[in-house]
Amino acid sequence: MPDLDLSNPQGVYKAAIFLLTMGDEFTTKVFQHLSEHEIKVVSSTMAKIKHIPGEAVENIMNEVEEKMAIVQAGLNIPVEEFLKKVIFQSMPNDKAEKLYEEIMKQLYPSTFQKLSSLEPKVIVNFLKNEHPQTIAVILSHLDPVFAADILGALPENLQSNVMLRIAQLDKISPDIVAEIDKVLEDELFSVEMSDAKKVGGAEKVAEILNNVDKNLEESVLEKIESASSNLAEEIRKLMFKFEDLIGLDNTAIIQILKEISTDDLKMSLKAVSDELKFKFFSNMSERASQMLKEDLEIMGPVRLKDVENAQQSIIKTAKRLEQEGKIILASKGGGEEFV
């Protein structure tokens, strides 16, 4: 089935994208006011959407702002006040406050939220001529997976430089963020930051490098090590490797097994310790375990890159499960205690 062209959505697709953008809690409240047929139509449309272009989201949210401006003009009250009044009269205060904050965040997102709505290639074209320190601050504010995509597309001479600067970041003042905002003002709106915020450090570099391919990871770490061996070692300790799965409890391994493909698992176990293999085998049914062992025995030579890609896919799944609160990962360096 070909991908949908959602660059200029209309009708029910526009409604579906708006609800997906606003989040599940907001959508739940909207569904309470729709008929069963309307819910089915909108839900089925939402299910067809795999990717939403940033331009489409921006256009729809701009349309919402324009329509709310009309309401504002007609009622002669600020849009924020109008929304707050309607929402707080419609539901309990605790739910109304959460919903109102979510709507305001979507209608008036921060600079870095707006940046996240752009395609990586657009950001790369914009950033590649910027100072490495500016790039470091921007990447530090982005989701690690998204930042990894941007890092991989940056010129090679910038990659390690930017990662080193992120590792050395501690706190960033509102004044610096304001300066960066001026650089982005052609594409983004203003940013408001009342307090200094920790944005970088070795942990941030580890998160980003966990999402790039092996060659880029090693290249960046080597160059960071040449500048600071202690910093490189700290980053390595914080990075999560495939072998670190051995430290997970059985419940976490079972959760991961539910989410990954047999092909990825088989490929990823081609070059690991017997101990890690046993960790997976012991959390599978006897029949599934035996079949996997037999497949591994008869598997011929495979490319190391294919093994690494399969392992990286499983690590990403594990990290997603951690973000969803379903499992707990321990970094390579360990040190955390749980009770």
Protein Blocks (a to p, Z undefined) as FASTA:
>chain_A
ZZddfkbgghjlmmmmmmmmnojklmmmmmmmpcfklmmmmmmmmmmpmbdcfklmmmmm
mmmmmmmmmmmmmnopafklmmmmmmmmmpcfklmmmmmmmmmmmmmccfklmmmmpcfk
lmmmmmmmmcfklmmmmmmmpcfklmmmmmmmpcfklmmmmmmmmmmpcbdcfklmmmmm
mmmmmmmccdddfbdcdfbdjklmmmmmmmccfklmmmmmmmmmmmomklmmmmmmmpcc
fklmmmpcfklmmmmmmmpcfklmmmmmmmccfklmmmmmmmccfklmmmmmmmmmmpcc
ddfklmmmmmmmmmmmmmmmmmnopaccddfkgoiacZZ
